Amino acid sequence: MHSIRFNLTLPQDIAEILKGKKNKSSFIAHLLKEKAMEEKRRKLFYKLREGYRTTRQEDLLINKEWESTLGDGLDSEG
């Protein structure tokens, strides 16, 4: 993987967290990647939730239509 040199200015309290880390670049890269994946999952969750809400009534109608077929083909005498 290619690396790019980056210059950051951080608040003092955040800089203190990095003080004891040996490989600061790797630590920061890992955190940024983790945060980006978390954000991506969160956005997907909200899109899915909205999609399910949008199709809820249609899904209920389809389920109701299929309920009458649950016993189709089953012999009631066993």
Stockholm file with secondary structure:
# STOCKHOLM 1.0

chainA/1-78         MHSIRFNLTLPQDIAEILKGKKNKSSFIAHLLKEKAMEEKRRKLFYKLREGYRTTRQEDLLINKEWESTLGDGLDSEG
#=GR chainA/1-78 SS CCCCCCCCCCCHHHHHHHHTCSCHHHHHHHHHHHHHHHHHHHHHHHHHHHHHHHHHHHHHHHHHHHHTTTTTTCCTTC
#=GC SS_cons        CCCCCCCCCCCHHHHHHHHTCSCHHHHHHHHHHHHHHHHHHHHHHHHHHHHHHHHHHHHHHHHHHHHTTTTTTCCTTC
//
